[in-house]
Amino acid sequence: MTSFFDLSTPAKRFRFVAVAEAITWAALLVAMYFKWVQGIDSAVRIPGMVHGIVFLAFVVVSFLTAYALKWNLLTLGLALVSSLPPFGTLVFEWWARRAGHLAELSDGAAAPEVGAPPHERDKIDV
């Protein structure tokens, strides 16, 4: 198993920032509870700023990952839209991994490419 903090590839950096964005969303939601229910107006100041910075980092990393891994515009658009709802980046990362959009993190990363000759596609790694 690879380390979560290994940021050596675009896919690993994307995963790290996607999880960080979801964590800061959670912190912001907790802070909003304290602001709106408990009446502590300053509760969202720090979590809001941190979430904003991580959100911008997610947008930048999404573009860099899309370029590096040759995502089409639909995949990039889905990545960007996933940052809007809480925890959407986790759902997108899970989907992108399963759909083969995150290179070595994807389930079929070791599988031959679609354009490979038929005898190469039929090989099964044991």
C-alpha positions in Angstrom: 0.0 0.0 0.0 1.3 3.4 -0.9 1.5 6.3 1.6 -1.4 8.8 1.5 1.2 11.6 1.8 3.2 10.4 -1.3 2.7 13.3 -3.7 5.0 12.1 -6.4 2.5 11.8 -9.2 -0.4 14.0 -10.5 -3.0 11.4 -9.5 -1.6 11.2 -5.9 -1.5 15.0 -5.6 -5.1 15.1 -6.9 -6.2 12.5 -4.3 -4.5 14.4 -1.5 -6.1 17.7 -2.3 -9.5 16.2 -2.9 -9.5 14.6 0.6 -8.1 17.9 2.1 -11.0 19.8 0.4 -13.5 17.4 1.9 -12.0 17.7 5.4 -12.0 21.5 5.2 -15.7 21.3 4.1 -16.4 19.3 7.2 -14.6 21.9 9.4 -16.5 24.7 7.8 -19.9 22.9 8.3 -19.1 22.5 12.0 -18.1 26.1 12.2 -21.3 27.2 10.5 -23.2 25.3 13.2 -21.4 27.3 15.9 -22.1 30.5 14.0 -25.7 30.1 13.2 -26.9 27.9 16.1 -24.7 29.0 18.9 -24.4 32.6 17.8 -20.5 32.7 17.7 -20.0 34.9 14.7 -16.2 34.5 14.5 -16.5 30.7 14.3 -16.2 30.6 10.6 -13.3 33.0 10.2 -10.4 30.5 10.3 -12.2 27.4 8.8 -13.7 29.5 6.1 -10.3 30.9 5.1 -8.6 27.5 5.2 -11.4 26.0 3.1 -11.1 28.8 0.6 -7.4 28.3 0.2 -7.8 24.5 -0.2 -10.7 25.0 -2.6 -8.5 27.2 -4.9 -5.7 24.6 -4.6 -8.2 21.9 -5.7 -9.2 24.0 -8.7 -5.5 24.5 -9.7 -4.6 20.8 -9.1 -7.7 19.7 -11.1 -6.4 21.7 -14.1 -2.9 20.4 -13.7 -4.1 16.8 -13.3 -6.4 17.1 -16.3 -3.4 18.3 -18.4 -1.0 15.6 -17.1 -3.4 12.7 -17.4 -5.1 14.0 -20.6 -8.6 14.2 -19.2 -11.4 15.3 -21.6 -13.4 18.5 -20.8 -16.3 16.5 -19.3 -14.0 14.8 -16.7 -12.4 18.2 -15.9 -15.8 19.8 -15.6 -17.0 17.0 -13.3 -13.9 17.5 -11.1 -14.6 21.2 -10.8 -18.3 20.8 -10.1 -17.5 18.2 -7.5 -15.9 20.9 -5.4 -19.2 22.7 -4.9 -21.2 20.3 -2.7 -19.8 19.1 0.6 -17.7 15.9 0.1 -18.3 16.0 -3.6 -14.5 15.7 -4.2 -14.5 12.4 -2.4 -17.2 11.1 -4.7 -15.4 12.3 -7.8 -12.1 10.9 -6.7 -13.8 7.5 -6.1 -15.5 7.6 -9.5 -12.3 8.8 -11.3 -10.3 6.0 -9.7 -12.8 3.4 -10.7 -13.3 4.8 -14.2 -9.5 4.8 -14.9 -8.9 8.5 -14.9 -6.4 8.5 -12.0 -3.5 6.6 -13.6 -1.8 4.3 -11.2 -4.5 4.8 -8.5 -7.1 3.3 -10.8 -8.2 -0.3 -10.3 -7.3 -1.3 -13.9 -4.0 0.6 -14.0 -2.1 -2.5 -14.9 -4.6 -3.6 -17.5 -3.6 -3.3 -21.2 -4.9 -0.2 -23.1 -8.1 -0.4 -25.1 -6.1 0.1 -28.4 -3.8 -2.9 -27.6 -3.9 -5.9 -29.9 -6.6 -8.5 -28.9 -4.1 -11.0 -27.6 -2.7 -8.3 -25.2 -6.2 -7.4 -24.0 -7.1 -11.0 -23.2 -4.1 -11.5 -20.8 -5.1 -11.7 -17.2 -2.6 -10.8 -14.5 -2.5 -13.3 -11.7 
